[in-house]
Amino acid sequence: MEVRIENLTKAFTSQKGPEVIAVNNMSFVIPDGKLVGLLGPSGCGKSTTLYMIAGLHKPTEGTIFFGDEEVTNVPPEHRGIGLVFQNYALYPHFTVRQNITFPLDNVRPKLSKQDKEAIAHEMARIVDIEPYLDRKPKELSGGQQQRVAIARALSKRPKVLLLDEPLSNLDARLRLQTREEIKRIQRETGITTVFVTHDQEEAMSISDIIVVMKDGIVQQIGEPQSVYDEPGNLFVAKFLGSPAINIFDGEIKKNVLFVEGVKLEEGEIYKKPFVLEEKIELPRQLDEKGNPIGEVQYETKTTEVLDRKVKVGIRPESFRLNQEKGLISIRKHYIEHIGRDISIVGEIDGQSASHVKVIIPSELRAQVIDKEVSKFEPSRFYVFEENGTRIK
Amino acid sequence: MTDKPNLTENNATVETESLSIGSYVEGTTLQVAKPKWFMPEWLKALIALVPALFFLIIFMIYPIINTFLLSFLEDFNWIGGSGSSFAIVNWIYSLNPDFRGNPAFWSFNNYVNVIGDPSFINSIINTALMVVVSVPLTIVISLLIAVCLNSIKVLQGFFQTVFFLPYVTNSIALGMVFNVMFSKGGPINSVFGLDFNWLLAAAGATRWSMFFVVTIYSVWNGLAFKILVFMSGLATIDKQYYDAARIDGASKTKIFARITVPLLSPQILYITITSFIGAFKAYTSVIALFGNGAYDFGGTGGKEWMTVVGYVYIMMQRSQIGRAAAASIILLLLILAITLVQTLVSKKRVHY
């Protein structure tokens, strides 16, 4: 089932304080049978989006389609979705078996007892909780509860499966294991799945498509690797990747890109000017007391800027060690040993305000260990305007 | 037990150390002073409990034991009858040298008499009827009202207050209001176009018309507190269960029956037990309705809707202390048995 979201907006109004726009004019398509991760920092509207797809929140504006059917005003009980809540919301008074079969009692009431039992066992097998069918949720560990929640969501054969921060209550090891489990279950069932997370590593590792959000606005949509390789703006570049991307102050001067005073590249793309749009308030007529009359009117003034300050992002793993000809000299503070790689934490030589982290294979350790300053060549970098848009 | 002495010793060390910080002089040895006497935990607890225990023993425990013993004393009377030197009150009397007590005469006669008394049997039937009809009714109605109140958003506080008003109203006053409402020219008759006296037997009220009013009165009188308990219970249920149930395709009635009621079961159990006990002790409701004093239970003989507690009072009024005690003990056993059954059932049905 393809899920299509068009111009979705959700504004929360409260008696005190101003209206909060949680989701702002959002549109995207989730292809049939894909696992999509909604990714963003907390408060970016990703859970709100999920609850609107579920039908628990009513959108202020916009439409939601499941396939060709518009479901914007369909109540959640008739949408045919499965939802796994952040804290699972398993019915505490039911056994695991009853939790799994409860949706069946509602959606397919004519099902015989044997069939229900068979489905319960089948679901329990998929999520690997068969031995615990007769237990109550509180007698299970967090990971087991999480899997029961998935089984409950799957048992009624939903058209769309929604997961709200499904791994946030699990410990690190269980989180790794469960996210692979979710991927496997999704592959096995082929159900279109949307899941919400603030953990970029989690989203990258299991999603077919990720949707990066910030302040209720979609920043970028795409396959995890392509979003990582080609971030659309500064926010996406900063948000994806661990350790985070290094951001340097740069400058474009006469079609040449400089980073912290070092000439990095010359190219056609730096010949394109940055179009600065300014809103200028027009002078208004004044009444006899000297107060302006009428509404404020603006005029947009565009200026083209060629030489300007920019931001340059270089991922820690994009640095190539080149002690002879490297463009960027990094003064090392200390070295972190991560096992497979080592990372050098330091500053750009001569720029004590800068902070940089470089990851290189650990076999190159001997070449940098004794040197105060090492030279590096960036294999790949991204240039952003000061307002965050990418120059390419 | 083994770490208790250690604990006190540690406390003592800390205390002396902190005391000696200023006065510590190099070369002197730190002396650990052992406290002479520590008050044990149980004694502290006992001291805290004494005020409550004092009144409980005087006004609860002693009367229960006394009632139990009195119920087996034949012909007990404060002064002249058998065992008149027995009860503590009489024992105080007996300190007077002129007082002559009679020896206690033990028997089951009080029980035999009470059970053989048709008006006691009548009062048992009456009480049972009230329990069976009014208790389930009030529980169901108050549960429905609580759920409705919980789901409305506009004027919720106002309606809560309205439904809580009966609780702060005097039950005798309520009874008088009901008496007027169900009288021949009262509002109930006018609204339903009837011309019928509901409560006055001499003017044509039947046993069942009286019962109808008694039931409505006790249901309405009991609503407020139950609604309050149910609403506080509903407030503790995580809203996410309702979202989950909606996602799971459950209808409103199904959510109520399979999510709300089970999750509210601790409150339902509490209300069930207390209302059963309250209904078994019914007395004021009947007295307040008929409004002719403490011993009028309606009907031509004033005995129509006599309750067990009413029977006990009448026996006491007639100085039949032994019978009153026996009837009380029978009532106690009845309540005990019912409560026991309820707790046993609840083990399976209540989800904490």
Interface residues (C-beta under 8 A of the other chain):
Chain A: A54 L56 P75 P76 E77 H78 I81 G82 L83 F85 N87 A89 Y91 P92 H93 F102 P103 D105 N106 V107 R152 A153 K156
Chain B: D238 Q240 Y241 D243 A244 A245 R246 I247 D248 G249 A250 S251 K254 R258 I259 P262 L263 S265 H351
